[in-house]
Amino acid sequence: MLVESTRIMPITRLQKELTQTVRELADTGEPVYILKNNNMEAVIVPFEEYEYLNRLEEMFEYFEIDEMIKTRIDSYDLNKNADWDLIKDS
């Protein structure tokens, strides 16, 4: 992943310039990459992008569930069913 170096900010600078950074983020819509001990630690993104990413994550979960259901349906064997009356009486 390519990251624009002007959008990388050490956490100590962020602590001093948080309000200004949030304003710039709102104006530009560009994420800010936060460094802690010279390692990428976090990313600040506009709220709209955060919501979009959450919706994508939810969609991927639905796709996973869909795949699990399809797999179970494909491997379903009616002959392995247990009779409900036998189960509830035991």
Secondary structure, DSSP 8 states (H G I E B T S, - for coil): ----GGGEEEHHHHHHSHHHHHHHHHHH---EEEEETTEEEEEE--HHHHHHHHHHHHHHHHHHHHHHHHHHHHT--GGG---HHHHHH-
